Amino acid sequence: MIKPRRLENAILAGPLVLFLLAVLGFPVILSLIYGFSDTSFQTLSAPRFSGLENFRDVTTDADFWQAAGFSLRFGLLTAALECVFGLALAVYLAPLIQRHGWIVAVLIVPMIVAPAMMGLMYRLVLHEFAGPLPYYLYHWLGWSPSFLGPRNVFATVVAAETLQWTPFAFLLFLTAYQSIPQDMREAASVDGTRPWRLFWKIELPMMMPTVFVAMFIRFIDGFRVFDNVYTLVGAGPGGSTTSMSIYIYETFLRKGEIGKAMAAAILLFVSAFVLLSLAQRMLNRADR
Amino acid sequence: MKRRMGLRWLVFGVAAFVMNFPVLATVVTAFKSPGEVTRNASLWVHAPTLDNFALVLTISDRLNIYHYLYNSLAAALIGAVLPMIVAFPIAWAMVRRGLFRQVLFPLVVNLRALPLIIFAIPLYLMYAAVGLLDTRLGLGLLLAVVNLPLTLMLLVNAIAEIPAELEEAARMDGARLGTLLIRLVLPLCRPALITTFVFGFITAWNEFLFGLMLTTRDAVPMTVGASFFFATSGGGVQWGVAAAVMVVAALPPLILGLIMYRRISGSMVAGAVKG
């Protein structure tokens, strides 16, 4: 009886395992080969082993560290802003949403638009002559900053990312807020607790796990950002908006330094993996 | 009480306006003639015109938008359906037999958190070797990888909610495992399958990085095709036309998303909480 069951299990797992091996297993081997060899597009089929040379190239490249710094700052800042705005919106609008559920649909539109499209749309919005935002700023204030200039570009991409993904945080917090038992609130209001105290003492502590989850997901997404930043400003003035993903992309396709790009990707993978395990350990501990 | 609701409406209005501002500006600009774009950058159109859309939807040497739309459609369909096919049987084994939960499940689910660029380069080299570069199938396979984690999670959740007694009853009647899965479990999972499909389709349609790296001409998807209109080659960007292209490109996921917004938001939350 044991044997047919084993066969059954193998058949059940087969499709997924084969798929993973084909699209991920093989590339992992490839990236290890190329990461440790000296390769360009011309010598693609004959990689020459070069030890840790690529890793030395990457770690001594000032641009790599600038990209790492950008991704880190961008990820932390956007995650924090999105969580603050999302939480405020969810808690403040919850009574309205209880009666008019459709307003959620209006608020999540930015999430359904492709990030790459959003970046292009901001190109239009911020354009000196065709863009509505500079138009109205000139109209009312007689002045408009250069949004994509070296001084403001970081703030601009942070704002664009935050405005697109605040709805995600909003959605998570709304669900968490709505699942707080109603009798807890009623008990508090019988005691005469003010809404502010209710929020700080009862509601926020109950939503803390969601705050961690939202922060973590948004940080990961911000850290690996590519689409919207790339379509809005590319690498930015003087490379100032080069994220890790953009750095690897440019090293690979623009400069053709395959080994170096691969080494950077391996470093990125290792740091993402370490981060992920740490976060999971923290979440598990919080659960207990 | 009435006044407080009024303030809430105001906050909602401002938040919706600010967050949707780029979409609004794009829709408005799409109805402006080239002359009006240069003269009037406001959100009000004095002489609305459909010329931009007419131009975009006509096939010309410079642009065949149907080509991009078809590429996106084909790749997104592969990217949404394939993960369901490979994940469904193993999801059942994970729930009913408790198998593969130690290694495979966390492995797949954590794929979601990794930067896509890590896969893009080795896959580019692999595709170059097997001739999958610049094909809709090649792009679709990668989009399937992107969708796999959430698909697996949603299917595991859905199967766990089916009462085990139903399956046991069918087993008593002598149904074989294959029949049981296809005739009983699959139909019972239909709501989850629809959600998974819509979510996967939108994600795949909106993907940009893989399209940019792995396609050059034949299989260029809509998101990448739209960005071509912003390449300032001589004469600068034609904002009206570019805006019309973006409206067409963003419409399919928006329509799907707004029809099913409850399911979409539900699965986003489920994906976040279980991860």
Interface residues (C-beta under 8 A of the other chain):
Chain A: E8 N9 I11 L12 A13 G14 P15 L16 V17 L18 F19 L20 V23 L24 F26 P27 V28 L30 S31 Y34 L44 L89 Y92 L93 P95 L96 I103 V104 A105 V106 L107 I108 V109 P110 I112 V113 A114 P115 A116 M117 M118 L120 M121 Y122 R123 L124 V125 H127 F129 A130 G131 P132 L133 P134 Y135 Y136 H139 L163 Q164 T166 P167 F168 L171 L172 T175 T210 V213 A214 I217 I220 F223 R224 F226 D227 Y230 T231 M244 S245 I248 Y249 F252 L253 I258 A261 M262 A265 L268 F269 A272 F273 L276
Chain B: M5 R8 W9 V11 F12 A15 A16 V18 M19 N20 F21 P22 V23 A25 T26 V28 T29 V37 T38 A41 S42 L43 L82 I85 V86 A87 P89 I90 W92 A93 R97 L99 F100 L104 L107 V108 N110 L111 A113 L114 P115 L116 I117 I118 F119 A120 I121 P122 L123 Y124 L125 M126 A128 L141 L142 A144 V145 L148 L152 L177 I202 W205 N206 E207 F208 L209 M213 T223 V224 A226 S227 F230 V237 W239 A242 A243 M246 A249 A250 P253 L254 G257 L258 Y261 I264 S265 M268 V269 A272 V273 G275
